[in-house]
Amino acid sequence: MASLDERMVRRFGPGVRSWLAGVDALVAGLCRDWGLEVVRPLSGGTSHALLCARGGEPVVVKVTPEPAIAAQELAALRAWEPSPRMVRVLAADPARGALLLEGLVPGTPAEDGLQLAEVLRGLHIPPADGFPPLSERVDFIFGVLRKRHPGDHDKAHARAAELARDRVTPTLLHGDLHFGNVLDAGARGPVAIDPRPCVGDPASDAVDFAYASPDLRDGIERWSAVVDGDRLAAWCEVFAGFFPDHPSVAAGR
């Protein structure tokens, strides 16, 4: 597993090292302000996340070197507060790029099951102002794809950009919905974490769920009960580069 320094430099560039030099002091200050005790670090992509305890209860602190990321995630979490399918925010200091989130128990990756449909339905609400369009998220995703799987992805990128611009009824999107970002919260059921919120076609959020089926056609058919099946099929096609080892991709179907 990549170290915190490696992850942050890969994501934000070498300029993030000055933030990394002060991250321990930042966390210490947040723990003092919020009455926390650090238990252990957690994995994360655009943030440094730590499992902590407050009054005997598990909580999670997330800090990011870009305050705008924290502010945008906070806005989305507030919008999703009525839904039990998104992790709840307990406190926030966007200026310091910090969020305090509820701890989920057991907090292990959720299993594939009927309740995953509730996750999608719970997250796809009418969008508020201030969130970026899906087209911006598409550009970011293809930047990641080109780093992970070098090759010619221009045609798929162009088609994805077209899909993102299509006239569909937009919703608030998670933006990074995969099984690693849906955790088991016990009797509460599966709960999504770590959104990269944007606004656009709800079918785009179901791609990873569809690819969880060994036969992609079966996955698309299953999730077409929740999102538009034709659009999901189109999104699965343009994002196939992320799933080169999937049987359906390898077989060209």
C-alpha positions as CSV (number, residue, x, y, z in Angstrom):
1,M,0.0,0.0,0.0
2,A,1.3,3.4,-0.9
3,S,2.4,5.7,1.9
4,L,0.6,8.9,2.7
5,D,3.4,11.0,1.1
6,E,3.3,8.9,-2.1
7,R,-0.5,9.1,-2.3
8,M,-0.6,12.8,-1.8
9,V,2.2,13.6,-4.2
10,R,0.7,11.4,-6.8
11,R,-2.7,13.2,-6.4
12,F,-1.6,16.8,-5.8
13,G,1.9,17.0,-7.1
14,P,5.2,17.8,-5.3
15,G,3.9,21.1,-4.0
16,V,1.9,19.2,-1.4
17,R,5.0,18.4,0.6
18,S,4.8,21.6,2.5
19,W,1.3,20.6,3.7
20,L,2.6,17.1,4.5
21,A,5.2,18.7,6.7
22,G,2.5,20.2,8.9
23,V,-0.1,17.5,8.8
24,D,0.7,16.0,12.2
25,A,0.4,19.4,13.8
26,L,-2.9,19.9,11.9
27,V,-4.3,16.6,13.2
28,A,-3.1,17.3,16.7
29,G,-5.0,20.7,16.7
30,L,-8.2,19.1,15.4
31,C,-8.0,16.4,18.0
32,R,-7.6,19.0,20.7
33,D,-10.5,21.1,19.3
34,W,-12.9,18.2,18.8
35,G,-11.8,16.1,21.8
36,L,-10.5,13.1,19.9
37,E,-8.0,10.4,20.4
38,V,-6.3,8.9,17.3
39,V,-6.7,5.1,17.0
40,R,-5.1,4.4,13.6
41,P,-4.8,5.8,10.1
42,L,-7.2,4.7,7.4
43,S,-6.7,4.4,3.6
44,G,-7.8,7.3,1.5
45,G,-7.3,8.9,-1.9
46,T,-7.6,12.7,-1.8
47,S,-7.4,12.9,1.9
48,H,-5.6,11.7,5.1
49,A,-8.2,9.8,7.1
50,L,-7.8,8.6,10.7
51,L,-10.0,6.4,12.9
52,C,-10.4,8.2,16.2
53,A,-12.4,7.9,19.4
54,R,-14.6,10.6,21.0
55,G,-16.3,9.7,24.2
56,G,-15.8,6.1,23.5
57,E,-17.5,6.3,20.1
58,P,-15.7,5.7,16.8
59,V,-15.3,8.7,14.5
60,V,-13.3,9.5,11.5
61,V,-11.2,12.6,10.8
62,K,-10.4,13.5,7.2
63,V,-8.0,16.2,6.1
64,T,-7.1,17.3,2.6
65,P,-4.6,19.9,1.3
66,E,-7.3,21.5,-0.8
67,P,-9.9,23.1,1.3
68,A,-12.3,23.3,-1.7
69,I,-12.5,19.5,-1.7
70,A,-13.5,19.5,2.0
71,A,-16.0,22.3,1.4
72,Q,-17.6,20.5,-1.6
73,E,-17.9,17.2,0.3
74,L,-19.4,19.0,3.3
75,A,-22.0,20.6,1.1
76,A,-22.9,17.3,-0.4
77,L,-23.1,15.5,3.0
78,R,-25.4,18.2,4.2
79,A,-27.7,17.7,1.2
80,W,-27.7,14.0,1.9
81,E,-28.4,14.2,5.6
82,P,-32.0,12.9,5.3
83,S,-30.7,9.7,3.8
84,P,-29.4,6.9,6.0
85,R,-27.3,5.7,3.0
86,M,-24.6,8.4,3.3
87,V,-22.1,8.8,6.2
88,R,-23.0,11.7,8.5
89,V,-20.9,14.7,9.2
90,L,-20.5,15.6,12.9
91,A,-18.3,18.7,12.6
92,A,-16.3,20.5,10.0
93,D,-13.5,23.1,9.5
94,P,-13.4,23.6,5.7
95,A,-10.8,26.3,6.1
96,R,-8.4,23.7,7.4
97,G,-9.6,21.1,4.9
98,A,-11.1,19.0,7.8
99,L,-14.2,16.9,8.3
100,L,-15.3,14.9,11.3
101,L,-17.5,12.0,10.3
102,E,-19.4,9.3,12.1
103,G,-17.6,6.0,12.5
104,L,-19.4,3.0,10.9
105,V,-19.5,-0.3,12.6
106,P,-18.2,-2.8,11.6
107,G,-17.1,-0.6,8.7
108,T,-16.1,-3.4,6.4
109,P,-16.9,-3.2,2.7
110,A,-20.6,-3.9,2.1
111,E,-21.6,-7.1,0.3
112,D,-23.4,-7.0,-3.0
113,G,-27.1,-7.3,-2.2
114,L,-30.6,-5.8,-2.6
115,Q,-29.8,-2.9,-0.2
116,L,-27.3,-1.4,-2.7
117,A,-30.2,-0.2,-4.7
118,E,-31.2,1.8,-1.7
119,V,-27.8,3.5,-1.8
120,L,-28.3,4.7,-5.3
121,R,-31.9,5.8,-4.8
122,G,-30.9,7.6,-1.6
123,L,-28.1,9.5,-3.1
124,H,-29.7,10.6,-6.4
125,I,-31.6,13.7,-5.2
126,P,-32.3,16.9,-7.0
127,P,-29.1,18.9,-7.2
128,A,-28.4,22.2,-5.4
129,D,-26.2,24.9,-6.8
130,G,-22.5,24.9,-6.4
131,F,-21.5,21.4,-7.5
132,P,-19.5,20.8,-10.7
133,P,-21.0,19.2,-13.7
134,L,-20.4,15.5,-14.5
135,S,-18.3,16.6,-17.5
136,E,-15.6,17.9,-15.2
137,R,-15.6,14.6,-13.3
138,V,-15.3,12.7,-16.6
139,D,-12.2,14.7,-17.5
140,F,-10.6,13.9,-14.1
141,I,-11.5,10.2,-14.4
142,F,-9.9,9.8,-17.8
143,G,-6.8,11.5,-16.4
144,V,-6.7,8.8,-13.8
145,L,-7.3,6.1,-16.4
146,R,-4.4,7.3,-18.6
147,K,-2.1,7.0,-15.6
148,R,-3.3,3.6,-14.5
149,H,-3.7,2.0,-18.0
150,P,-1.6,3.9,-20.6
151,G,-3.0,3.7,-24.1
152,D,-5.3,5.4,-26.5
153,H,-8.4,6.4,-24.5
154,D,-9.3,9.5,-26.6
155,K,-12.3,7.9,-28.4
156,A,-13.8,6.7,-25.1
157,H,-13.1,10.1,-23.4
158,A,-14.9,11.9,-26.2
159,R,-17.9,9.6,-26.1
160,A,-18.0,10.0,-22.3
161,A,-17.9,13.7,-22.6
162,E,-20.9,13.5,-25.0
163,L,-22.8,11.3,-22.5
164,A,-22.1,13.8,-19.8
165,R,-23.6,16.6,-21.9
166,D,-26.7,14.7,-22.9
167,R,-30.1,16.2,-21.8
168,V,-31.2,14.0,-18.9
169,T,-32.8,14.8,-15.6
170,P,-29.7,15.5,-13.5
171,T,-29.3,14.5,-9.9
172,L,-26.6,15.0,-7.3
173,L,-24.1,12.2,-7.9
174,H,-21.7,10.4,-5.6
175,G,-19.0,10.6,-8.3
176,D,-16.8,7.7,-7.0
177,L,-19.3,5.0,-6.1
178,H,-17.6,1.5,-5.9
179,F,-17.6,-1.3,-3.4
180,G,-14.7,0.2,-1.5
181,N,-16.8,3.3,-0.9
182,V,-19.8,1.5,0.5
183,L,-19.4,0.1,4.0
184,D,-21.4,-2.2,6.2
185,A,-23.0,-0.2,9.0
186,G,-24.6,-3.2,10.8
187,A,-28.4,-3.1,11.2
188,R,-28.5,0.3,9.4
189,G,-27.3,-1.5,6.2
190,P,-24.8,-0.2,3.6
191,V,-23.6,3.4,3.8
192,A,-21.7,5.3,1.2
193,I,-18.5,7.3,2.0
194,D,-16.0,9.5,0.3
195,P,-18.1,11.2,-2.4
196,R,-16.7,13.3,-5.1
197,P,-19.9,15.1,-5.7
198,C,-21.0,16.4,-9.1
199,V,-24.3,16.8,-11.0
200,G,-25.4,14.8,-14.0
201,D,-26.7,11.5,-15.3
202,P,-27.5,9.1,-12.4
203,A,-26.7,6.0,-14.5
204,S,-23.0,7.0,-14.4
205,D,-22.9,6.2,-10.6
206,A,-23.9,2.5,-11.3
207,V,-21.0,1.5,-13.5
208,D,-18.9,-0.3,-10.8
209,F,-22.0,-2.1,-9.6
210,A,-22.8,-3.4,-13.1
211,Y,-19.2,-4.6,-13.6
212,A,-19.5,-6.6,-10.3
213,S,-21.5,-9.2,-12.3
214,P,-19.2,-11.7,-14.2
215,D,-21.4,-11.1,-17.3
216,L,-21.7,-7.4,-17.8
217,R,-25.0,-7.8,-19.6
218,D,-26.5,-9.4,-16.5
219,G,-25.2,-6.5,-14.4
220,I,-26.7,-3.9,-16.7
221,E,-30.0,-5.7,-16.7
222,R,-30.0,-5.9,-12.9
223,W,-29.3,-2.2,-12.4
224,S,-31.6,-1.1,-15.1
225,A,-34.3,-1.5,-12.4
226,V,-32.7,1.5,-10.6
227,V,-31.2,3.7,-13.4
228,D,-31.7,3.9,-17.2
229,G,-30.4,0.6,-18.6
230,D,-29.5,2.0,-22.1
231,R,-27.5,4.9,-20.5
232,L,-25.8,2.5,-18.0
233,A,-24.7,0.3,-20.9
234,A,-23.2,3.4,-22.7
235,W,-21.4,4.4,-19.5
236,C,-20.1,0.9,-19.0
237,E,-18.7,0.9,-22.5
238,V,-16.8,4.2,-22.2
239,F,-15.4,3.2,-18.8
240,A,-14.4,-0.3,-20.0
241,G,-10.7,0.8,-19.8
242,F,-10.9,0.6,-16.0
243,F,-11.9,-3.1,-16.2
244,P,-9.5,-4.7,-18.7
245,D,-9.6,-8.0,-16.9
246,H,-13.4,-8.3,-16.6
247,P,-14.6,-11.3,-18.6
248,S,-17.0,-9.3,-20.7
249,V,-14.3,-6.7,-21.6
250,A,-11.7,-9.3,-22.4
251,A,-14.3,-11.1,-24.6
252,G,-15.2,-7.9,-26.3
253,R,-18.9,-7.9,-25.4
